[in-house]
Amino acid sequence: MNVEPCSIYQVGGSLPVNAQTYVHRKADEELYNALKAGEFCYVLNSRQMGKSSLKVQVMQRLQKEGVACASIDITAIGTQNVTMQQWYGGLMANLVNRFELTDKINLRSWLRERDYIPLVQCWGEFLEEVLLRYIPQQIVIFIDEIDSLLNINFKDDFFASIRAVYNSRTEKPEYNRLTFALLGVAAPSDLISDKTRTPFNIGRAIELTGLELDKVMPLAQGLAGKVSNPQAVLKEVLHWTGGQPFLTQKLCQLLLLNCQKFPDNPTSKIQSSKSPEKRWVASVVQRQIIQNWESQDEPEHLRTIRDRILSNEQRAGRLLGLYQEILEKGEVTRNDSQEQIELRLSGLVVKQQGSLKVYNRIYKSVFNRNWVEQELSKLRPYSEALVAWFDSGCKDESRLLQGKALIDALIWATNKSLSDRDYQFLTASQKAERASQEAELIHLRELERERLVILEQVARQEAETANRLKDEFLATLSHELRTPLTSIIGWTRLLRQRKLDEKAVERALETIERNANLQAQLIDNSLDVSRIIRGKLALNICPVNLVSIVSTSVDFIRLEAQAKNLQLEYVIQSTDTEDKGANWTEETETGTQQSNISPLSPSPFLVLGDQNRLQQILWNLLNNAIKFTPNDGRIEVTLKQVTSYAEIQVSDTGMGISPDFLPHIFDRFRQADSSITREFGGLGLGLAIVRYLVELHGGTVSAQSRGKGLGATFTVGLPLLSAPQQLPRDNSQSQPAANLKGVKILIVDDDADVREVLSFLLQEHGASVTIAASATEALTLMPQFQPNILLSDIAMPEMDGYNLIRQIRAMSPQQGGQIPAIALTDYAGSTTEYKMLAAGFQKYITKPIISDELMTLIAELLPTQNLPN
């Protein structure tokens, strides 16, 4: 089939500048003359009215007159998931490209020099210092699809900045060369919605009307030779479309496709009449536009109108009611209310001589009274009663709402903008049942008052409970942090007196280290809970063998179990065999082989997860069991497969859990005994962290206990991998101890104690160490000392670690710009990690610093040629 003749008409999109079917309207001359005279203009009306095509034509005419023009489509920049910096940067980049200024300005450098000022001010300087500076002639900037900006939070500032450009003309004459033209589906009042600011009250409105018969002769070109009287056909086309540009182009294209059915055509089955054009056009409209319009509406037009009216349920009823009134009366007086403006922007109605009317016959046929009633019935819970009441001439009171039906209707109507018919019907219903309604309302008020009283009581109780838990937690936190400090400070003072024998010194150092580790664990737990609350705790997912996790965890706590003479046993049950683990008591150790399954061997207990977090889950459960199990008790750890899950059970013969506390066992900051006389320490965070980590792995955790003194069992279920996967080999134990002989290390930290201990530690490993108390001092020492490794704190006064590493990375390699660098930080988290690595650090370590970890990081960063043999 030869479809080439149809190409003369374009349905949808902007018409090219040389389009044969472009129809000139009054708006063409108005917009061209206004912009040429330097006036700010806006073309704001409904979709598919030819705004973009108008822009293309006017812009070409202006460019021929020597005016520098650029067109910005807001949808091309984007507004979804775009920051203010990205949006303004995209806008300015587009203008630099459109005006071909890339050889005049490096936009990135220009923006970087102004990163200390607000973006809207930077945008203003761009207009003055770039566009007005490098473009000597008159400038017109077209901004299309501005309705895309209406829902972003900085649009008021943007449109206010355009108004500011206009206002600057009185003080800066060069601004008279810069003009804007705004196009989109919006009202001027939408551009600056903040009522405390000056509205967008500048510029000239360009009214874009429909196509007129004496101007549409370009459209006749496609029908020439196909019909006997193209002008008569176009007259019928406008009779149906009202001159709406999109519909007019579409109907002309449909007629061209159906020209063989025109009555003058020998193949036509339509009998000739006095008005063959009228019958032919009407037939095509009915068959290919109106009938089954929702399925035939391609490219989409009628559905766009429908969706704009119905998209906001709170306002849809009001818009439908207003449109219904126009259908019934033929027109309504224009008053520029918000509802009238919104209905006009849908394109369904148009203003004519002070009134609003339906735009054309096609709209009136598609969106007819039946359609309005159907849509209103979907919105109204009382549609049938309302129609019947109006059909009775508003006299049949039995159709009015009563009792609960009326209350439901009033509740539904809350915060909705309804039609006048809705309000009339609801008001009449209220009046008809005034006495009973007042009694019912009184009753409802009493119920509401009681509900509020109950809610207030519940809220007060919850607030009191929350305050009590907060006070208990803070008291517990203070106690748990101060208790280790007592031991640390006490033993430290005794050590300083140098009166302890060697055995007492060893005991003092062991106690100090144990209590310092306890404090670090308390802080880590608190940070984990903070990450959990903010949803920032992330997992490093990989295949993990749970056999290794269980074996390592049991071995880790063995000494603590021995200290309390606890019998510690673990059992690993495969699908067909049972492997006994290790049984330890304080007196003897049996089964020193923890399992005959290697941690890296193929195993039925493979899961996807974070190895460290899974280890933390089991450690928390085992530490809990040891803490609450008295001497000579028993703890059993079991790993087995249950259907497609791996199940880990930790059972003890300890103090058990009371039935009333069992439902709260995994709550944050909850402890069975939170009094100051409690026997066991802790913050009540361990089990809360367990539950969150297990659920983050897609698993479940539960607790069972028959009561106080009867022990407890915690069960963790984790989904197994469906197929075995090769686990990465753990080489962490094979790293040799770092030998730093001949390695020069620069330490930068504002804390003298940290500098001293790190310097001593590294010198013990053979390193040559230089210290700096500030970033500024470090930059001075860099060229003199020429270190091989940089250790820098992040939080420092005047210049922090981020700025230090950025300045170092800006140096040449000869000056040390490529030196390996490790960040020292008090803050742990994915955001902090990303920020440190992005700044230029290769590694980071959190305080308190463990010497083995630091040595490992240094060994990883040192080039092999610098390592001693």
Order of alpha helices (4+ residues) and beta strands (2+ residues): alpha-beta-alpha-beta-alpha-alpha-alpha-alpha-beta-alpha-beta-alpha-beta-alpha-alpha-alpha-alpha-alpha-alpha-beta-alpha-beta-beta-alpha-alpha-alpha-alpha-alpha-alpha-alpha-beta-alpha-alpha-beta-beta-beta-beta-alpha-beta-beta-alpha-beta-beta-beta-alpha-beta-alpha-beta-alpha-beta-alpha-beta-alpha
